[in-house]
Amino acid sequence: MAMRSTPAKILLLSEIARLKLTLNMHEESKTAITTARELVEGQLELPGHIHSAFYRSAAEFHKIVGSAAEFYRNALQFLSYTKPESLSKEEQLQW
């Protein structure tokens, strides 16, 4: 069954990328992030929580594997789309 909702695809790919990253499956995580990025860039309007999930996974990936510049760019995007109260106190300190 094909999924027709682009925001749902982005959200799922973002979470899959984060899970793959925790399993040290860096190439698979990168593939999911790349696919999600293409979907994000192809959309004119997306809900903030979709952007938040995508940029969080991209920031976490680049923190471990990528460049510092990409990490900071994605981390700032994550923070701009994320309501502080949606993060735990520990996560607020981390970000």
Backbone hydrogen bonds, N-H to C=O, Kabsch-Sander energy under -0.5 kcal/mol:
donor,donor_aa,acceptor,acceptor_aa,energy
6,T,4,R,-0.8
9,K,5,S,-2.2
10,I,6,T,-2.6
11,L,7,P,-2.5
12,L,8,A,-2.6
13,L,9,K,-2.8
14,S,10,I,-2.4
15,E,11,L,-2.1
16,I,12,L,-2.7
17,A,13,L,-2.4
18,R,14,S,-1.9
19,L,15,E,-2.4
20,K,16,I,-2.9
21,L,17,A,-2.0
22,T,18,R,-1.8
23,L,19,L,-1.1
24,N,21,L,-1.6
25,M,20,K,-2.9
26,H,24,N,-1.1
29,S,25,M,-2.3
30,K,26,H,-2.5
31,T,27,E,-2.2
32,A,28,E,-2.0
33,I,29,S,-2.4
34,T,30,K,-2.7
35,T,31,T,-2.3
36,A,32,A,-2.4
37,R,33,I,-2.9
38,E,34,T,-2.0
39,L,35,T,-1.7
40,V,36,A,-2.7
41,E,37,R,-2.8
42,G,38,E,-1.0
43,Q,40,V,-1.4
50,I,47,P,-1.1
51,H,47,P,-1.6
52,S,48,G,-2.8
53,A,49,H,-2.0
54,F,50,I,-2.3
55,Y,51,H,-3.0
56,R,52,S,-2.1
57,S,53,A,-2.0
58,A,54,F,-2.4
59,A,55,Y,-2.5
60,E,56,R,-2.7
61,F,57,S,-2.2
62,H,58,A,-2.5
63,K,59,A,-2.1
64,I,60,E,-1.3
64,I,61,F,-0.5
65,V,61,F,-3.3
66,G,61,F,-0.7
71,F,67,S,-2.1
72,Y,68,A,-2.8
73,R,69,A,-2.3
74,N,70,E,-2.4
75,A,71,F,-2.8
76,L,72,Y,-2.4
77,Q,73,R,-1.7
78,F,74,N,-2.7
79,L,75,A,-2.5
80,S,76,L,-2.0
81,Y,77,Q,-1.3
81,Y,78,F,-0.6
82,T,78,F,-0.6
82,T,79,L,-0.6
86,S,83,K,-2.1
87,L,84,P,-1.7
92,Q,88,S,-2.6
93,L,89,K,-1.9
94,Q,90,E,-2.0
95,W,91,E,-2.6
